[in-house]
Amino acid sequence: MALDLAGMKAHCNVTGTTDDAVLTRLLAAAQKHVERLLGYALSDTVALPGGAPEDLEHAIYMLAADWYSNREATLVGVTAQPIPFGVASIVAEHRRYTFGLTDEVADNG
């Protein structure tokens, strides 16, 4: 599975083309956000030798769809969350954690 506009539209149940630019932008932003949380890009073949797993791609679609549905920073009458349920736990399962200095920093001191 690859992240694309058609997949995003199917996830959001959008059939027209009116919001294609918005959906494309949100999908790209959600992917970058998740990659920053992970500590590596989805195209990183060392971290993901088999390609991006479907659950990570689903988390990106979930995040982009949430941003599509809730386009404003302020919500009235609902409990707000920084990211939708499920996204954080999916990302946490794949996140690269590091502690202390990296080899490059330690070598260059």
Backbone as XML, in Angstrom:
<?xml version="1.0"?>
<chain id="A" units="angstrom">
  <residue number="1" name="MET">
    <atom name="N" x="0.854" y="-1.176" z="0.000"/>
    <atom name="CA" x="0.000" y="0.000" z="0.000"/>
    <atom name="C" x="0.893" y="1.231" z="0.000"/>
  </residue>
  <residue number="2" name="ALA">
    <atom name="N" x="0.498" y="2.216" z="-0.742"/>
    <atom name="CA" x="1.253" y="3.473" z="-0.785"/>
    <atom name="C" x="0.313" y="4.620" z="-0.427"/>
  </residue>
  <residue number="3" name="LEU">
    <atom name="N" x="0.879" y="5.619" z="0.218"/>
    <atom name="CA" x="0.095" y="6.797" z="0.570"/>
    <atom name="C" x="-0.135" y="7.630" z="-0.681"/>
  </residue>
  <residue number="4" name="ASP">
    <atom name="N" x="-1.393" y="7.883" z="-0.991"/>
    <atom name="CA" x="-1.699" y="8.709" z="-2.147"/>
    <atom name="C" x="-3.066" y="9.367" z="-1.976"/>
  </residue>
  <residue number="5" name="LEU">
    <atom name="N" x="-3.376" y="10.275" z="-2.882"/>
    <atom name="CA" x="-4.631" y="11.012" z="-2.810"/>
    <atom name="C" x="-5.836" y="10.077" z="-2.880"/>
  </residue>
  <residue number="6" name="ALA">
    <atom name="N" x="-5.778" y="9.066" z="-3.732"/>
    <atom name="CA" x="-6.911" y="8.141" z="-3.857"/>
    <atom name="C" x="-7.163" y="7.417" z="-2.536"/>
  </residue>
  <residue number="7" name="GLY">
    <atom name="N" x="-6.102" y="6.974" z="-1.879"/>
    <atom name="CA" x="-6.249" y="6.316" z="-0.584"/>
    <atom name="C" x="-6.787" y="7.259" z="0.476"/>
  </residue>
  <residue number="8" name="MET">
    <atom name="N" x="-6.318" y="8.505" z="0.425"/>
    <atom name="CA" x="-6.782" y="9.510" z="1.382"/>
    <atom name="C" x="-8.266" y="9.791" z="1.185"/>
  </residue>
  <residue number="9" name="LYS">
    <atom name="N" x="-8.686" y="9.924" z="-0.069"/>
    <atom name="CA" x="-10.091" y="10.197" z="-0.367"/>
    <atom name="C" x="-10.963" y="9.022" z="0.051"/>
  </residue>
  <residue number="10" name="ALA">
    <atom name="N" x="-10.483" y="7.808" z="-0.158"/>
    <atom name="CA" x="-11.243" y="6.634" z="0.261"/>
    <atom name="C" x="-11.359" y="6.592" z="1.780"/>
  </residue>
  <residue number="11" name="HIS">
    <atom name="N" x="-10.276" y="6.928" z="2.483"/>
    <atom name="CA" x="-10.300" y="6.929" z="3.945"/>
    <atom name="C" x="-11.301" y="7.959" z="4.476"/>
  </residue>
  <residue number="12" name="CYS">
    <atom name="N" x="-11.359" y="9.113" z="3.822"/>
    <atom name="CA" x="-12.253" y="10.195" z="4.267"/>
    <atom name="C" x="-13.641" y="10.101" z="3.650"/>
  </residue>
  <residue number="13" name="ASN">
    <atom name="N" x="-13.854" y="9.122" z="2.775"/>
    <atom name="CA" x="-15.120" y="8.969" z="2.073"/>
    <atom name="C" x="-15.471" y="10.226" z="1.282"/>
  </residue>
  <residue number="14" name="VAL">
    <atom name="N" x="-14.471" y="10.738" z="0.573"/>
    <atom name="CA" x="-14.644" y="11.923" z="-0.272"/>
    <atom name="C" x="-14.668" y="11.452" z="-1.721"/>
  </residue>
  <residue number="15" name="THR">
    <atom name="N" x="-15.682" y="11.876" z="-2.482"/>
    <atom name="CA" x="-15.796" y="11.422" z="-3.863"/>
    <atom name="C" x="-15.493" y="12.511" z="-4.887"/>
  </residue>
  <residue number="16" name="GLY">
    <atom name="N" x="-15.697" y="13.759" z="-4.548"/>
    <atom name="CA" x="-15.471" y="14.842" z="-5.499"/>
    <atom name="C" x="-14.011" y="15.255" z="-5.558"/>
  </residue>
  <residue number="17" name="THR">
    <atom name="N" x="-13.751" y="16.269" z="-6.360"/>
    <atom name="CA" x="-12.377" y="16.759" z="-6.522"/>
    <atom name="C" x="-12.171" y="18.126" z="-5.873"/>
  </residue>
  <residue number="18" name="THR">
    <atom name="N" x="-13.210" y="18.673" z="-5.266"/>
    <atom name="CA" x="-13.148" y="20.015" z="-4.699"/>
    <atom name="C" x="-12.025" y="20.164" z="-3.671"/>
  </residue>
  <residue number="19" name="ASP">
    <atom name="N" x="-11.834" y="19.166" z="-2.822"/>
    <atom name="CA" x="-10.851" y="19.259" z="-1.746"/>
    <atom name="C" x="-9.554" y="18.513" z="-2.030"/>
  </residue>
  <residue number="20" name="ASP">
    <atom name="N" x="-9.293" y="18.174" z="-3.282"/>
    <atom name="CA" x="-8.079" y="17.417" z="-3.612"/>
    <atom name="C" x="-6.803" y="18.119" z="-3.139"/>
  </residue>
  <residue number="21" name="ALA">
    <atom name="N" x="-6.703" y="19.416" z="-3.339"/>
    <atom name="CA" x="-5.497" y="20.142" z="-2.934"/>
    <atom name="C" x="-5.335" y="20.122" z="-1.419"/>
  </residue>
  <residue number="22" name="VAL">
    <atom name="N" x="-6.430" y="20.307" z="-0.700"/>
    <atom name="CA" x="-6.386" y="20.286" z="0.769"/>
    <atom name="C" x="-5.989" y="18.895" z="1.256"/>
  </residue>
  <residue number="23" name="LEU">
    <atom name="N" x="-6.600" y="17.862" z="0.712"/>
    <atom name="CA" x="-6.294" y="16.495" z="1.122"/>
    <atom name="C" x="-4.844" y="16.131" z="0.819"/>
  </residue>
  <residue number="24" name="THR">
    <atom name="N" x="-4.347" y="16.555" z="-0.326"/>
    <atom name="CA" x="-2.948" y="16.287" z="-0.697"/>
    <atom name="C" x="-1.998" y="16.958" z="0.283"/>
  </residue>
  <residue number="25" name="ARG">
    <atom name="N" x="-2.286" y="18.204" z="0.620"/>
    <atom name="CA" x="-1.438" y="18.950" z="1.558"/>
    <atom name="C" x="-1.489" y="18.325" z="2.947"/>
  </residue>
  <residue number="26" name="LEU">
    <atom name="N" x="-2.662" y="17.951" z="3.420"/>
    <atom name="CA" x="-2.795" y="17.342" z="4.735"/>
    <atom name="C" x="-2.115" y="15.982" z="4.807"/>
  </residue>
  <residue number="27" name="LEU">
    <atom name="N" x="-2.208" y="15.211" z="3.742"/>
    <atom name="CA" x="-1.552" y="13.911" z="3.704"/>
    <atom name="C" x="-0.040" y="14.074" z="3.796"/>
  </residue>
  <residue number="28" name="ALA">
    <atom name="N" x="0.518" y="15.010" z="3.056"/>
    <atom name="CA" x="1.962" y="15.262" z="3.108"/>
    <atom name="C" x="2.384" y="15.753" z="4.489"/>
  </residue>
  <residue number="29" name="ALA">
    <atom name="N" x="1.594" y="16.646" z="5.075"/>
    <atom name="CA" x="1.910" y="17.172" z="6.408"/>
    <atom name="C" x="1.829" y="16.071" z="7.462"/>
  </residue>
  <residue number="30" name="ALA">
    <atom name="N" x="0.826" y="15.223" z="7.381"/>
    <atom name="CA" x="0.672" y="14.130" z="8.346"/>
    <atom name="C" x="1.833" y="13.142" z="8.231"/>
  </residue>
  <residue number="31" name="GLN">
    <atom name="N" x="2.261" y="12.861" z="7.008"/>
    <atom name="CA" x="3.388" y="11.949" z="6.820"/>
    <atom name="C" x="4.653" y="12.538" z="7.440"/>
  </residue>
  <residue number="32" name="LYS">
    <atom name="N" x="4.921" y="13.801" z="7.190"/>
    <atom name="CA" x="6.100" y="14.453" z="7.776"/>
    <atom name="C" x="6.019" y="14.458" z="9.301"/>
  </residue>
  <residue number="33" name="HIS">
    <atom name="N" x="4.842" y="14.707" z="9.841"/>
    <atom name="CA" x="4.663" y="14.731" z="11.294"/>
    <atom name="C" x="4.963" y="13.355" z="11.893"/>
  </residue>
  <residue number="34" name="VAL">
    <atom name="N" x="4.413" y="12.322" z="11.299"/>
    <atom name="CA" x="4.646" y="10.969" z="11.796"/>
    <atom name="C" x="6.114" y="10.591" z="11.643"/>
  </residue>
  <residue number="35" name="GLU">
    <atom name="N" x="6.740" y="10.975" z="10.552"/>
    <atom name="CA" x="8.164" y="10.681" z="10.370"/>
    <atom name="C" x="9.008" y="11.356" z="11.452"/>
  </residue>
  <residue number="36" name="ARG">
    <atom name="N" x="8.660" y="12.578" z="11.824"/>
    <atom name="CA" x="9.392" y="13.251" z="12.914"/>
    <atom name="C" x="9.176" y="12.509" z="14.235"/>
  </residue>
  <residue number="37" name="LEU">
    <atom name="N" x="7.966" y="12.032" z="14.483"/>
    <atom name="CA" x="7.707" y="11.266" z="15.699"/>
    <atom name="C" x="8.478" y="9.944" z="15.707"/>
  </residue>
  <residue number="38" name="LEU">
    <atom name="N" x="8.593" y="9.336" z="14.539"/>
    <atom name="CA" x="9.303" y="8.060" z="14.424"/>
    <atom name="C" x="10.814" y="8.218" z="14.589"/>
  </residue>
  <residue number="39" name="GLY">
    <atom name="N" x="11.346" y="9.303" z="14.077"/>
    <atom name="CA" x="12.794" y="9.493" z="14.067"/>
    <atom name="C" x="13.432" y="9.020" z="12.777"/>
  </residue>
  <residue number="40" name="TYR">
    <atom name="N" x="12.624" y="8.668" z="11.787"/>
    <atom name="CA" x="13.137" y="8.258" z="10.478"/>
    <atom name="C" x="12.024" y="8.410" z="9.442"/>
  </residue>
  <residue number="41" name="ALA">
    <atom name="N" x="12.424" y="8.444" z="8.171"/>
    <atom name="CA" x="11.471" y="8.586" z="7.075"/>
    <atom name="C" x="10.870" y="7.231" z="6.709"/>
  </residue>
  <residue number="42" name="LEU">
    <atom name="N" x="9.687" y="7.241" z="6.157"/>
    <atom name="CA" x="9.063" y="5.997" z="5.707"/>
    <atom name="C" x="9.841" y="5.356" z="4.569"/>
  </residue>
  <residue number="43" name="SER">
    <atom name="N" x="10.656" y="6.145" z="3.893"/>
    <atom name="CA" x="11.480" y="5.620" z="2.801"/>
    <atom name="C" x="12.807" y="5.057" z="3.301"/>
  </residue>
  <residue number="44" name="ASP">
    <atom name="N" x="13.071" y="5.097" z="4.614"/>
    <atom name="CA" x="14.313" y="4.595" z="5.199"/>
    <atom name="C" x="14.322" y="3.071" z="5.123"/>
  </residue>
  <residue number="45" name="THR">
    <atom name="N" x="15.135" y="2.518" z="4.224"/>
    <atom name="CA" x="15.157" y="1.070" z="4.018"/>
    <atom name="C" x="15.910" y="0.331" z="5.118"/>
  </residue>
  <residue number="46" name="VAL">
    <atom name="N" x="16.691" y="1.044" z="5.920"/>
    <atom name="CA" x="17.346" y="0.401" z="7.059"/>
    <atom name="C" x="16.332" y="0.202" z="8.186"/>
  </residue>
  <residue number="47" name="ALA">
    <atom name="N" x="15.570" y="1.247" z="8.497"/>
    <atom name="CA" x="14.558" y="1.154" z="9.554"/>
    <atom name="C" x="13.369" y="0.304" z="9.125"/>
  </residue>
  <residue number="48" name="LEU">
    <atom name="N" x="13.027" y="0.378" z="7.853"/>
    <atom name="CA" x="11.866" y="-0.350" z="7.328"/>
    <atom name="C" x="12.280" y="-1.145" z="6.087"/>
  </residue>
  <residue number="49" name="PRO">
    <atom name="N" x="13.018" y="-2.226" z="6.264"/>
    <atom name="CA" x="13.522" y="-2.969" z="5.103"/>
    <atom name="C" x="12.430" y="-3.533" z="4.207"/>
  </residue>
  <residue number="50" name="GLY">
    <atom name="N" x="11.269" y="-3.777" z="4.762"/>
    <atom name="CA" x="10.158" y="-4.304" z="3.965"/>
    <atom name="C" x="9.214" y="-3.225" z="3.476"/>
  </residue>
  <residue number="51" name="GLY">
    <atom name="N" x="9.613" y="-1.969" z="3.609"/>
    <atom name="CA" x="8.732" y="-0.857" z="3.259"/>
    <atom name="C" x="7.882" y="-0.464" z="4.456"/>
  </residue>
  <residue number="52" name="ALA">
    <atom name="N" x="7.110" y="0.581" z="4.274"/>
    <atom name="CA" x="6.275" y="1.094" z="5.365"/>
    <atom name="C" x="5.171" y="0.089" z="5.687"/>
  </residue>
  <residue number="53" name="PRO">
    <atom name="N" x="5.045" y="-0.295" z="6.955"/>
    <atom name="CA" x="3.972" y="-1.218" z="7.318"/>
    <atom name="C" x="2.600" y="-0.555" z="7.200"/>
  </residue>
  <residue number="54" name="GLU">
    <atom name="N" x="1.597" y="-1.375" z="6.963"/>
    <atom name="CA" x="0.246" y="-0.860" z="6.749"/>
    <atom name="C" x="-0.292" y="-0.096" z="7.949"/>
  </residue>
  <residue number="55" name="ASP">
    <atom name="N" x="0.087" y="-0.501" z="9.165"/>
    <atom name="CA" x="-0.439" y="0.212" z="10.324"/>
    <atom name="C" x="0.113" y="1.636" z="10.406"/>
  </residue>
  <residue number="56" name="LEU">
    <atom name="N" x="1.369" y="1.846" z="10.004"/>
    <atom name="CA" x="1.918" y="3.208" z="9.981"/>
    <atom name="C" x="1.225" y="4.052" z="8.917"/>
  </residue>
  <residue number="57" name="GLU">
    <atom name="N" x="1.007" y="3.477" z="7.760"/>
    <atom name="CA" x="0.305" y="4.211" z="6.709"/>
    <atom name="C" x="-1.118" y="4.540" z="7.160"/>
  </residue>
  <residue number="58" name="HIS">
    <atom name="N" x="-1.761" y="3.612" z="7.845"/>
    <atom name="CA" x="-3.111" y="3.867" z="8.357"/>
    <atom name="C" x="-3.089" y="5.001" z="9.383"/>
  </residue>
  <residue number="59" name="ALA">
    <atom name="N" x="-2.075" y="5.022" z="10.237"/>
    <atom name="CA" x="-1.950" y="6.100" z="11.226"/>
    <atom name="C" x="-1.824" y="7.454" z="10.538"/>
  </residue>
  <residue number="60" name="ILE">
    <atom name="N" x="-1.115" y="7.496" z="9.436"/>
    <atom name="CA" x="-0.958" y="8.757" z="8.684"/>
    <atom name="C" x="-2.296" y="9.178" z="8.092"/>
  </residue>
  <residue number="61" name="TYR">
    <atom name="N" x="-3.017" y="8.235" z="7.508"/>
    <atom name="CA" x="-4.350" y="8.554" z="6.991"/>
    <atom name="C" x="-5.270" y="9.026" z="8.117"/>
  </residue>
  <residue number="62" name="MET">
    <atom name="N" x="-5.196" y="8.379" z="9.288"/>
    <atom name="CA" x="-6.031" y="8.782" z="10.432"/>
    <atom name="C" x="-5.726" y="10.214" z="10.856"/>
  </residue>
  <residue number="63" name="LEU">
    <atom name="N" x="-4.440" y="10.542" z="10.928"/>
    <atom name="CA" x="-4.043" y="11.887" z="11.348"/>
    <atom name="C" x="-4.483" y="12.925" z="10.326"/>
  </residue>
  <residue number="64" name="ALA">
    <atom name="N" x="-4.237" y="12.650" z="9.046"/>
    <atom name="CA" x="-4.641" y="13.595" z="8.002"/>
    <atom name="C" x="-6.157" y="13.760" z="7.968"/>
  </residue>
  <residue number="65" name="ALA">
    <atom name="N" x="-6.902" y="12.678" z="8.158"/>
    <atom name="CA" x="-8.363" y="12.755" z="8.168"/>
    <atom name="C" x="-8.858" y="13.566" z="9.363"/>
  </residue>
  <residue number="66" name="ASP">
    <atom name="N" x="-8.196" y="13.416" z="10.503"/>
    <atom name="CA" x="-8.568" y="14.207" z="11.671"/>
    <atom name="C" x="-8.341" y="15.687" z="11.400"/>
  </residue>
  <residue number="67" name="TRP">
    <atom name="N" x="-7.214" y="16.000" z="10.797"/>
    <atom name="CA" x="-6.935" y="17.405" z="10.455"/>
    <atom name="C" x="-7.940" y="17.921" z="9.421"/>
  </residue>
  <residue number="68" name="TYR">
    <atom name="N" x="-8.371" y="17.063" z="8.516"/>
    <atom name="CA" x="-9.355" y="17.448" z="7.501"/>
    <atom name="C" x="-10.703" y="17.744" z="8.160"/>
  </residue>
  <residue number="69" name="SER">
    <atom name="N" x="-11.101" y="16.904" z="9.104"/>
    <atom name="CA" x="-12.385" y="17.078" z="9.777"/>
    <atom name="C" x="-12.382" y="18.218" z="10.782"/>
  </residue>
  <residue number="70" name="ASN">
    <atom name="N" x="-11.235" y="18.493" z="11.378"/>
    <atom name="CA" x="-11.102" y="19.518" z="12.414"/>
    <atom name="C" x="-10.033" y="20.514" z="11.969"/>
  </residue>
  <residue number="71" name="ARG">
    <atom name="N" x="-10.405" y="21.407" z="11.099"/>
    <atom name="CA" x="-9.428" y="22.297" z="10.470"/>
    <atom name="C" x="-9.019" y="23.481" z="11.321"/>
  </residue>
  <residue number="72" name="GLU">
    <atom name="N" x="-9.698" y="23.697" z="12.407"/>
    <atom name="CA" x="-9.382" y="24.832" z="13.276"/>
    <atom name="C" x="-8.671" y="24.355" z="14.531"/>
  </residue>
  <residue number="73" name="ALA">
    <atom name="N" x="-7.890" y="25.238" z="15.125"/>
    <atom name="CA" x="-7.154" y="24.900" z="16.336"/>
    <atom name="C" x="-8.054" y="24.866" z="17.562"/>
  </residue>
  <residue number="74" name="THR">
    <atom name="N" x="-9.229" y="25.473" z="17.486"/>
    <atom name="CA" x="-10.141" y="25.533" z="18.616"/>
    <atom name="C" x="-11.398" y="24.744" z="18.303"/>
  </residue>
  <residue number="75" name="LEU">
    <atom name="N" x="-11.780" y="23.873" z="19.241"/>
    <atom name="CA" x="-13.013" y="23.113" z="19.107"/>
    <atom name="C" x="-13.893" y="23.432" z="20.303"/>
  </residue>
  <residue number="76" name="VAL">
    <atom name="N" x="-15.161" y="23.678" z="20.066"/>
    <atom name="CA" x="-16.080" y="24.022" z="21.138"/>
    <atom name="C" x="-17.003" y="22.838" z="21.391"/>
  </residue>
  <residue number="77" name="GLY">
    <atom name="N" x="-17.146" y="22.478" z="22.667"/>
    <atom name="CA" x="-18.095" y="21.440" z="23.035"/>
    <atom name="C" x="-17.606" y="20.020" z="22.881"/>
  </residue>
  <residue number="78" name="VAL">
    <atom name="N" x="-16.327" y="19.817" z="22.614"/>
    <atom name="CA" x="-15.780" y="18.465" z="22.504"/>
    <atom name="C" x="-14.474" y="18.390" z="23.278"/>
  </residue>
  <residue number="79" name="THR">
    <atom name="N" x="-14.074" y="17.185" z="23.607"/>
    <atom name="CA" x="-12.788" y="16.986" z="24.251"/>
    <atom name="C" x="-11.726" y="16.898" z="23.164"/>
  </residue>
  <residue number="80" name="ALA">
    <atom name="N" x="-10.796" y="17.819" z="23.178"/>
    <atom name="CA" x="-9.759" y="17.864" z="22.147"/>
    <atom name="C" x="-8.593" y="16.957" z="22.516"/>
  </residue>
  <residue number="81" name="GLN">
    <atom name="N" x="-7.976" y="16.389" z="21.507"/>
    <atom name="CA" x="-6.782" y="15.570" z="21.661"/>
    <atom name="C" x="-5.739" y="16.096" z="20.686"/>
  </residue>
  <residue number="82" name="PRO">
    <atom name="N" x="-4.454" y="16.018" z="21.047"/>
    <atom name="CA" x="-3.430" y="16.503" z="20.112"/>
    <atom name="C" x="-3.388" y="15.679" z="18.829"/>
  </residue>
  <residue number="83" name="ILE">
    <atom name="N" x="-3.551" y="14.362" z="18.937"/>
    <atom name="CA" x="-3.671" y="13.492" z="17.762"/>
    <atom name="C" x="-4.721" y="12.436" z="18.079"/>
  </residue>
  <residue number="84" name="PRO">
    <atom name="N" x="-5.366" y="11.884" z="17.057"/>
    <atom name="CA" x="-6.459" y="10.940" z="17.301"/>
    <atom name="C" x="-6.004" y="9.665" z="18.020"/>
  </residue>
  <residue number="85" name="PHE">
    <atom name="N" x="-6.948" y="9.061" z="18.750"/>
    <atom name="CA" x="-6.662" y="7.772" z="19.382"/>
    <atom name="C" x="-6.115" y="6.812" z="18.347"/>
  </residue>
  <residue number="86" name="GLY">
    <atom name="N" x="-5.166" y="6.037" z="18.729"/>
    <atom name="CA" x="-4.603" y="5.035" z="17.826"/>
    <atom name="C" x="-3.331" y="5.488" z="17.154"/>
  </residue>
  <residue number="87" name="VAL">
    <atom name="N" x="-3.270" y="6.729" z="16.732"/>
    <atom name="CA" x="-2.085" y="7.206" z="16.013"/>
    <atom name="C" x="-0.853" y="7.125" z="16.906"/>
  </residue>
  <residue number="88" name="ALA">
    <atom name="N" x="-0.943" y="7.655" z="18.115"/>
    <atom name="CA" x="0.220" y="7.669" z="19.007"/>
    <atom name="C" x="0.684" y="6.254" z="19.342"/>
  </residue>
  <residue number="89" name="SER">
    <atom name="N" x="-0.244" y="5.356" z="19.591"/>
    <atom name="CA" x="0.172" y="3.997" z="19.943"/>
    <atom name="C" x="0.775" y="3.256" z="18.757"/>
  </residue>
  <residue number="90" name="ILE">
    <atom name="N" x="0.256" y="3.477" z="17.562"/>
    <atom name="CA" x="0.838" y="2.853" z="16.368"/>
    <atom name="C" x="2.250" y="3.384" z="16.149"/>
  </residue>
  <residue number="91" name="VAL">
    <atom name="N" x="2.411" y="4.686" z="16.237"/>
    <atom name="CA" x="3.732" y="5.289" z="16.038"/>
    <atom name="C" x="4.706" y="4.792" z="17.109"/>
  </residue>
  <residue number="92" name="ALA">
    <atom name="N" x="4.260" y="4.695" z="18.352"/>
    <atom name="CA" x="5.130" y="4.246" z="19.439"/>
    <atom name="C" x="5.677" y="2.843" z="19.194"/>
  </residue>
  <residue number="93" name="GLU">
    <atom name="N" x="4.889" y="2.000" z="18.548"/>
    <atom name="CA" x="5.344" y="0.631" z="18.260"/>
    <atom name="C" x="6.488" y="0.600" z="17.254"/>
  </residue>
  <residue number="94" name="HIS">
    <atom name="N" x="6.612" y="1.636" z="16.445"/>
    <atom name="CA" x="7.627" y="1.660" z="15.387"/>
    <atom name="C" x="8.708" y="2.709" z="15.621"/>
  </residue>
  <residue number="95" name="ARG">
    <atom name="N" x="8.577" y="3.484" z="16.675"/>
    <atom name="CA" x="9.484" y="4.605" z="16.910"/>
    <atom name="C" x="10.894" y="4.131" z="17.237"/>
  </residue>
  <residue number="96" name="ARG">
    <atom name="N" x="11.866" y="4.893" z="16.751"/>
    <atom name="CA" x="13.261" y="4.623" z="17.067"/>
    <atom name="C" x="13.631" y="5.486" z="18.269"/>
  </residue>
  <residue number="97" name="TYR">
    <atom name="N" x="14.031" y="4.840" z="19.340"/>
    <atom name="CA" x="14.439" y="5.553" z="20.547"/>
    <atom name="C" x="15.959" y="5.542" z="20.644"/>
  </residue>
  <residue number="98" name="THR">
    <atom name="N" x="16.532" y="6.665" z="21.020"/>
    <atom name="CA" x="17.969" y="6.741" z="21.265"/>
    <atom name="C" x="18.195" y="7.425" z="22.598"/>
  </residue>
  <residue number="99" name="PHE">
    <atom name="N" x="19.249" y="7.036" z="23.253"/>
    <atom name="CA" x="19.587" y="7.618" z="24.537"/>
    <atom name="C" x="21.066" y="7.983" z="24.519"/>
  </residue>
  <residue number="100" name="GLY">
    <atom name="N" x="21.384" y="9.145" z="25.039"/>
    <atom name="CA" x="22.787" y="9.571" z="25.066"/>
    <atom name="C" x="23.242" y="10.096" z="23.730"/>
  </residue>
  <residue number="101" name="LEU">
    <atom name="N" x="24.542" y="10.108" z="23.542"/>
    <atom name="CA" x="25.128" y="10.637" z="22.319"/>
    <atom name="C" x="25.072" y="9.589" z="21.220"/>
  </residue>
  <residue number="102" name="THR">
    <atom name="N" x="24.866" y="10.059" z="19.993"/>
    <atom name="CA" x="24.960" y="9.162" z="18.856"/>
    <atom name="C" x="26.429" y="8.918" z="18.550"/>
  </residue>
  <residue number="103" name="ASP">
    <atom name="N" x="26.762" y="7.912" z="17.773"/>
    <atom name="CA" x="28.151" y="7.616" z="17.429"/>
    <atom name="C" x="28.816" y="8.801" z="16.746"/>
  </residue>
  <residue number="104" name="GLU">
    <atom name="N" x="28.082" y="9.475" z="15.857"/>
    <atom name="CA" x="28.638" y="10.603" z="15.121"/>
    <atom name="C" x="29.019" y="11.740" z="16.073"/>
  </residue>
  <residue number="105" name="VAL">
    <atom name="N" x="28.130" y="12.052" z="17.018"/>
    <atom name="CA" x="28.409" y="13.123" z="17.978"/>
    <atom name="C" x="29.555" y="12.711" z="18.894"/>
  </residue>
  <residue number="106" name="ALA">
    <atom name="N" x="29.572" y="11.459" z="19.341"/>
    <atom name="CA" x="30.617" y="11.008" z="20.254"/>
    <atom name="C" x="31.982" y="11.027" z="19.568"/>
  </residue>
  <residue number="107" name="ASP">
    <atom name="N" x="32.025" y="10.639" z="18.268"/>
    <atom name="CA" x="33.289" y="10.624" z="17.534"/>
    <atom name="C" x="33.823" y="12.021" z="17.247"/>
  </residue>
  <residue number="108" name="ASN">
    <atom name="N" x="32.911" y="12.964" z="17.002"/>
    <atom name="CA" x="33.320" y="14.317" z="16.653"/>
    <atom name="C" x="33.434" y="15.214" z="17.878"/>
  </residue>
  <residue number="109" name="GLY">
    <atom name="N" x="33.041" y="14.674" z="19.040"/>
    <atom name="CA" x="33.134" y="15.292" z="20.320"/>
    <atom name="C" x="32.951" y="16.702" z="20.453"/>
  </residue>
</chain>
